[in-house]
Amino acid sequence: MSEQLDQEPVDGIVDEVMSEGSEDEDQESMEEEDSEDAGSNKDEEGKVYLPGQPLKKGEELIVDKSAYRLLHQAQTGAPCLSFDIIHDDYGNSRDTYPLSMYLVAGTQAAKAHVNNLLVIKMSNLHGTGKGDEDSEDELSDSEDENEGERAPVMAVASIKHQGCVNRVRCTQIGNTTLAASWSELGRVNLWNLNEQLKAVDNSDLLIAYRKKCDKPDGGVKPLYTFKGHLSEGYAIDWSPVEPGTLASGDCKGNIHIWRNTDSASSASWLVDQRPYNSHAPHSVEDLQWSPNEKNVLASCSVDKSIRIWDTRASPQSACMLTAANAHTADVNVISWNRKETRFLVSGGDDGMLCIWDLRQFSSSEPSPVATFKQHTAPVTTVEWHPEEGTVFASGGADDQIAQWDLSLEVDQDEAPKDGQLAGLPPQLLFIHQGQTDVKELHWHPQCPGTLISTAHSGFNIFRTISV
């Protein structure tokens, strides 16, 4: 019998590993995550596992589902290494299960001509019992009877996409849902997703939509395509303050600003051909518009810097503030705090997470107000919680997703004095594992505490007991 390590909550730290689902590119599936009985090995007391520890021969990791309120996984065939959450009409602050949600994702298939944008509806997402409307006893007594009724459902409407989708972001303009996608072919496309959203809500419409797309002339065309970038890119972001304003950055260090020129139409666009290029020739890795100022934009780059731009100024003078050596290696991702807007968080190839107070950018060599080195490989995604100004999540190539709360401080009376937990920062709430090569995560803005993450091994949808 193999030795099993039971992941139990210890000082708020929980690790979780899930089995990988099918990665057949012709199959789309979604399943509720199951786990083995953590107590199946009677002779071995459960142990806490922290990432980076070697496993002994025969040891395996078992998820502790009591540490989760919600836990599901999904497969979409080819991996989707970027996605965004689509705002829906089900209401805000909803935490009664089952949940439904909508995503737009972009595939990274092995062959460039078989890539797609996927408009996804996930529904019937039941909780684990923590915070669910059903008690854990009721779930246990009727597990077999309700298995079919509790099965999660995923509906997908696809759009053929030329080239792998490097990154995708969506927004609302009036009643229209738009997505912007970065193609590996060096183009940025805009898409109207209204038809696909109606299709995933109705099985008859979805069948009709798929039949139409199968016809030689039935493919969906982008609203607009910009071919002015000098190379492919990854950085793209919609302004949360000024609807229809978009920024896109490429691997040559050029940033272009887009504006919707007709508020009554989602198909009229003007892209400034003069790029902001202070990062050139280094790649712009991520862009973030200010959550409260429509003309302020942040960028990060392979040149190790973070820059703040005033888009009212000419490209030559638009860079207002710079942290020239924000990291010791490429700065991959940034996130702007929507509640405490003076703060940014950044993640880099050095595995570091840095918290920045923008008021200190006025100095010649600004320093982060806090740094964390939990990740053992490049940080590939980071995002502040949409409602909790001290909470954020990060993920990386070390297959970890970490939840953080900056409001927590060391309690000397309760802090572990030695052992494997002694070196953990008190701000680290939770460690989630089970995905291979985590690429992107987002908090659902309408479902408190719910995180969606994507990796080479598929999607995870979960809510922990910590947030």
N, C-alpha and C positions, 0 to 999 in steps of 0.2 A: 504494500500500500504506500502511495506517495505521501510525503509529508506536506501538510497544507498550512499555510500561514494565514491566519484570520486577521483581517485589517480592522482593528477596533479604534474608536475615537480615543485619542490620548492628547490632552492639551489642545484639542481642536484640530489635530492633524489626522487625516484619514487618507489612505491610499486605496485605489480601486482599479482592478484590471478586468476587462471584458473580453470575451472571445470574439474573434474577427468573423464577420459575416461574409457572404458570397461577394466576390468582386467580378462576377460574370458581366461583361459590358452589355449584354443583351437583356439583363434582368434588373428590374428595380424592385427592391424589397425593403420592408421595414419590420422590425420585430422588437417586442419588449424584452429588455435584457434580463436573462435568467442567471441564477447562480447556484452552485452546489451548496449543500448544507455545511455551514462553517464549522459545525461540530461533528462532522463525519469521522474525524480522527479523534477518538476518545482519549488516546494516550498522549496526545500532544496539545498542550495548552496554546491557545491562539497567541500569536506574536504580532507586534507592529512592524510593518516594513516601511522603510524610507527609500526613495529613489537613489540609485547608485550603489546600494548594498548588493554584494554578490549572493546569489541563491545557491544553496547546497544541492548536491545531486538528489533529484527526486522531489525537491521542494517546488511548490507552486503557490500562486497568489489567488486568494479567494475574496470576492467582493463582500463587503459588509453592507448589505442593503439598508440596514437601520440607520446608516449615515446619510441616506438620500431620501428626499421627499418625492423625487421624480427621477427615473433612470430608463432611458431608451437608446437604441442605436438604429441607424438606417444605412442602407447601401444603395448606391445609384449606378452601379456598373463602373464606368471610368471614374476615378477619383475627382472630386470637386474641391479644388484647393482655394477657392474664394467663394463667398456667398454673402448675402445680406438679408435682413429680416424685413418683410413687407408689412407696413402698418395695416391693420384690419379693423373691422367694425364690430368686433365682439366686446369691446369695452376695455378700459384700463384697470390696472391693479387687480387683475383677476387671478386668483389662486385656488379656485375650486376645480377639482378634477372631475372628468377628463378635460384636457385642454385641446384646442386647435390652434394652428399657426400656419403662416405662409412664408416661404423663402424663395429667393431667386439665387441660383448657383450656376457656376460655369465649370465645364469639364476640362480635364487635361488628359485626353486620350492619347494613345501611342501614335495614332495617325492624325495629322492636322485636319484632314477633311471630314472627320467623323465627330467633331466636337459640337457641343450644344450648350445653349443656355437652358436651364431647367427651372420652370415655375412649379413650385412644390407646395402642396397642401398636406400637412400632417395633422391627423385628427384622432380622436379617441385615445389620447395620451393619458392613461391612468397613472395615478401616483403609486408609490410603494406601500402606502398605508400611513406614512408620516404626513399629516396634514390632508390626507384624502378624506372624502366624505364617508368612506367605508372604514370600519375599524379593522385592525389587523386580524382579530378573531374571526370576523365575518368573512374576510378574504380567505382565510385558511379553510373555513368550513365549506365554502362554496367555490373553491379554486377550480375544480374540474368542471363544475356546472357552468361557471361564468367565463371559462377560458376564451371561448369564441367571442362572447360579447365584449370582453376586455381587450381584444386584440387591436393593436394600433393599426391605422390605415394611412397609406400614402398614395396620393394621386399626383401624376406628373404630366405637365404639358411642355414639350420641348420645342426649341427654336434652333434651327441649324446655324452654326457659328463658324465662320472662317477662321481657322487657327485656334490654338488653345486659349482658354480664357485666363489671362494673367490675374485679373481682378475685376470684380463687379460690384457696383453700388446702385442703390435705388432711391427714389424720392417721389413725392407727390406734387403735382401741379394741378390744382383744382381737383377734379374727379379722375384725373389720369395718373396712373402709376407708371413711372419711367425707370428704366435701368440704363446705366452706362457701363459698357464692357471694354476692357483693354485686351486687344488681341495680340498674340505673339507676332503677328504679321505687321505690327507697327501702326495699327488703326485703332481709333476709339469710336465705338458705335453707340447710338442711342436707340432704345427700343420702347415701344408702347406695349405694356403687359396686360392691358385690360381684357383682351380676348382670352388670353391664357388663364387669367384669374377666374373668369366666368366658366371656362372649361373644367378646371379642377374642382369647381363647386357642383358640377352636374355631370353625371356619367354619360348621359346621351350627348351632351355638348362635347365632352372629351372624345368620344368615339368619332363624332363628326369632324372635330378639329384634326385628329390624327389622320383620318382619311383624306382631308383636304391637303395636309402637309405632305402626304405621300405622292401626290400628283406632281408631275414635272414642273408645273408653274405655280404650285400651291405653297411654296415656302414663304415664310414671313420675312419681310424686308425691313431693315433698320429705318427709323425716321430720319436719321442723319448720320453721316460718317465723316470723321475728320482724319485726313491723311497728311497733315502738316508736321507731325512729329518726325524727327530725324531717325528714330529707332523705336523699338518696342519699349514698353514701360510697365510699371506696376502701380504707381501712385495715382490715386483718383479720389475725389471727395466732392459731395454736394454740399452747398451752404445750407445750414439749418435755419438761417435768418432770412435770406433772400431766395425765395423759391426759383428754381431754374438756373441758378448760378453754379457752375461746375469748375473745378480745377483739375488738370491732368498733367502729370510729370513723367518724363521718359528717362531712359538709361544714358542719354547724352547730357543730362543736367538741365533740360529745358522744361519750363512750366508754362502752360497756356491756360488762359482764363476764358471760359465760355459764359455766354449770357443768353437767356431766352428773350428774344426781341419783341414777342407778341404775347402778352399775358393770356389772351383768349385762345392761343394756339400752342400746342406742345411740339410743333414741328418747325418753328422758326428760331434759328440759332445764329449767333455771331460769335466767332472764335477770334480773339486777338492774335494776330499773326506774329506779334512781337513777344518773344518769350522772356520770362524772368529766368536768368541763367547764371546767377551768382554761384551755383553749385558746379557749373560746367568745368571740366568735362566729365565730372563724376555723376553717377546715377542718382536720381531722386527716388528714394525708396518709399516714402509715404508723405501724404498731405492731410492736413486737418484744418478746416475752417473754424474760426472762433465761434463759440456757441452763442455769443451775444453782440458781436460787432461784425457787420456785414462786409467790411472791407479788409479784415485782418485774417491772414492765412499763415499757418505754420508748415514747415517742411523739414525733412531729415534726409540724410544722404550718406553714400559710401565715403564721402570726404570727412566723416566723423562729426559733422556739425548739425546743429538745429538752427533754423533761421525763421524769423518772423517778418512777414511782408505786409505792406500797405498797398493794396491793389488800386488805390486811387492815383498813385504816383506812376511815373514812367518806369519801364523796366530797369533803367540804369540806376534809379534812386529808390526803388521800391523796398529794398531790404532794410528794415529798420533796426533789428536786433539780431545778434548772432551769439551762439555758444559754439566757439570754434572747435573745441575738443570735448564735445559732450560725452563721447565714449572713446575707448582705446582702439576700437575697430569700427566697422560699418554700423551706422545707426539704421536699423531695419524698420522700426515702427514707432509711432507716437500716438498719444490719445490726449485730447483736451477735456479737462474736467468740466462737465456741464453744470455743476452746482457751485463749485468753487473755481471760478473761471480764471484765476491767476495761476493755476497749477496745470502742468503737463507731466505725463509719464512717458518715458522712452525705454526702448529695449534694443539691444545690439548684438552683434556677432560675438562680443566678449562675454555674453551670458548675463550681463548686468541689467538691472532695472534701476532707472534714475528718476527721482521726483524733482521737478523744477518749479521754482517760484519765478514767474516771468518778471516780477519787479526787480529781480537781481540780474536780469539780462542787460541792464544798463551799464553794468561794470564791464571792464575790459576782458576779464576772465571769470565769468559766472561759474559757480559751483552748484551742484545739486543739493537740495536740502535733505535728501535721504538717498541711500543706495542699498540695493539688496542683491546678493549673489547666491540665489537658490538654484537657478538653472545651471546645468553643467554643459550646455551646448547653446548655440545661438537662440536668442529670443525672437520668435517669428510673429507673435501677435500679442497685443495688450489693449485693454479697454477699461475705462472707468465705468463703474456702475451708474446707470442713468439717473438714479434717485438718491443714492447714498454717496455723499461727497468724499468720504474717506475710504471707500471700498473700490478695488479694481481687481481684474483677473489678468493673468499672463499665461502664455503657452510657448513651447519651444521645440526644437529638434531633439531634445532629450526625452520626448514623449510625456512630458509633464504639463498639467494645467494647475496653476496655483491661484488660490483666492487670498486676497490681502485686505487687511483693515488697518489703516494708519493711525486710527484713534487708540489702538491697544498699546499698552506699555508693559514693561517688565514688572511683575509682582515678585519681589525678592523672596517672599515667604512661600510662594507656591511654585516658583520656577525650578525646574529640574537642575540639580547641582552637578550631575555627571551622567554618563550614558549617551545614547545616540540622540536624545531629544535636547540635550543641553545646549547644543550649538544652533538651534533653530531660532530665528527671530520671532519675537512675540507677535509681530504683525501678520505672520503667516497663519491663515485660518485653516486651510484645507489643501490637500494635494490629491488631484484626480489623475488616474492613469488608465491605460487600456487602449489608447490609440497610438498608431505608428506615425511619427513625424507630423506633429500637430502644425497646421498652417494658419488657421484663423479661428477666432472665437468672437461671439457677440452676446451681450446680455439682451434678452427680449425686453423691449421697453414697456410692454403692456402686461407682462407676466412676471411679477416680482421674484427676483432671485434666480430666474431660469436662464441657464447658459446653453448655447448651441455652439458646438465646435466641429471643425472639419479637419480631416487628416488623410493621408494616403489610404488608411484603413476604413474610411467612412465617417459618418456623422455620429456624434453623441448629443443627446438632449437630456439635460439633467438639472436638478436643483438639490443642493446639499442642505444639511441641517444647519450649516454655519451662516448662510445668508438668506 
